[in-house]
Amino acid sequence: FHTDDEIFTILKSGKHVITPLPYQQAHLWRDAAFLAKLDAACREGGTVFHATGVDPDTVSERITQAVTGLCTDISQIKLQEMWDCSNNSAEIMAVVGIGKSVADAAANPMSAAACRNIQNAVVYSTAHALLGRAFARTENTSEYAPAPREIRSKYMHIRKGEVGRVTHRMMGYEHAHDTEPFFTMEYNWFIDDCM
């Protein structure tokens, strides 16, 4: 959330802010200090702050409700994003760990942070929309899969053994004692069909 201060400045200047950045339902998962600063900036500028987008927002708060509304008994929901990153620059993909050693990718806090903010917005919004409350607990996992062979894409060269797929998962458990999550949001970013 390196954009917080920029957003506060814009709001204080009297300009409204509409953003696709993952600030949806921030009151459900951001800390009280952020919420107080956001409220103060809007009051000072007489402005409105609105976060919207496809995911989070449309998927977590609209489509999920519409699809589950057709069911009478739901035991588990799993949303998966499969993103072939072959046409992205090596510099951007290095931030999430693709093209690095498994150890280096796992040790880089930016790798997981690149999608955790989005996952927080999706998972907490989904709990609010479907259950009317927060999940009893959430859990995050990350996997960095090594390429089984050399991979060459338009912008990247990945050697055998370097990370070719990154998977970040956030799971929400309806009850504290549950062993299976009620809701899972999973991002799979990969290079090449072999991954």
URUR-V500852 format. One record per helix or strand of 2 or more residues. SS is the DSSP state (alpha for helix, beta for strand). FROM is the first residue (numbers start at 1). LEN is the number of residues. If there is no record, write none. Layout:
# URUR-V500852
ss-><SS | SS>
from-><FROM | FROM>
len-><LEN | LEN>
This chain:
# URUR-V500852
ss-><alpha | beta | alpha | alpha | beta | alpha | beta | alpha | alpha | alpha | beta | beta | beta | beta | beta>
from-><4 | 17 | 26 | 32 | 49 | 54 | 77 | 90 | 102 | 109 | 137 | 151 | 157 | 163 | 183>
len-><9 | 3 | 3 | 14 | 3 | 15 | 8 | 7 | 6 | 23 | 10 | 2 | 2 | 11 | 8>
